[in-house]
Amino acid sequence: TITTQGDILYRDGSGLARLGAGTSGQVLTTGGSGANPSWATVSSEMVKIAEAQVTSSTGSINLDVSFDDTTYMYYKILATVKFSTGSRVHGRIRQSGTTKTDSSYRYVMNYAYRQIGSSSNNSYGGTQDADYFSLSDWKTESADDFAHFELAFGNFMQNTGGHKPIMYSYSSAKHTSGYYPSQETGMVYYIGNNNPITGFHLYPESGNFTLADLKCYGFKR
């Protein structure tokens, strides 16, 4: 009954039957009692739609994304980076493949911090108008220190009306003078125009990225 590598033997309504191999990446599914098994493609509510990696010293990263607001309700970018020197991450948006460098970024951030070996602690909240947005108020301490960050936003990236709020959170390795901040959280707006956003340009405030991994996920409606 089975004749080819990858065949599966099962019983249908009358006897033994052959299920030929599916295509690469498919999974075996069942229709339940009284139904035959079959191959199917896995469907996920969360889909990776863009990624970028750095494996050698690089001054900046462009993450261009084909946003599909009719398919996805939310988006999230997850990233880990390492630096060639003590630094932090700055960013700009991209529109139709062009990085926007005008002074139209408005962002706010909040965090708490503590000094190791003492009871010194405090919190901070700040705002800034600039030609970029900063994901952190603290620099890492030295070369090869790393940082993790997330950007999260809704399905308005293709819209041509209204400013588009982008939430972010940022955490990193040990900081100068033994201060350890909490996760820094904030919000950034680009107010230069209301055109669709098609990606992000990210770069260290000083030095280069030595390693980086960025992935953008879409969450289906």
Buried (B, 14 or more C-beta within 10 A) or exposed (E): EBEEEEEBEBEEEEEEBEBEEBEEEEEEBEEEEEEEBEBEEEEEEEBEBBBBEBEEEBEBBBBBBEBBBEEBEBBBBBBEBBBBBBBBBBBBBBBEEEBBEEEBBBBBBBBEBBBEEEEEEEEBEEEBEEEBBBBBBBBBBBBEBBBBBBBBBBBBBBBEEEBBEBBBBBBBBEBEEEBBBBBBBBBBBBEBEEBBBBBBBBBBBEBBBBBBBBBBBBBEE
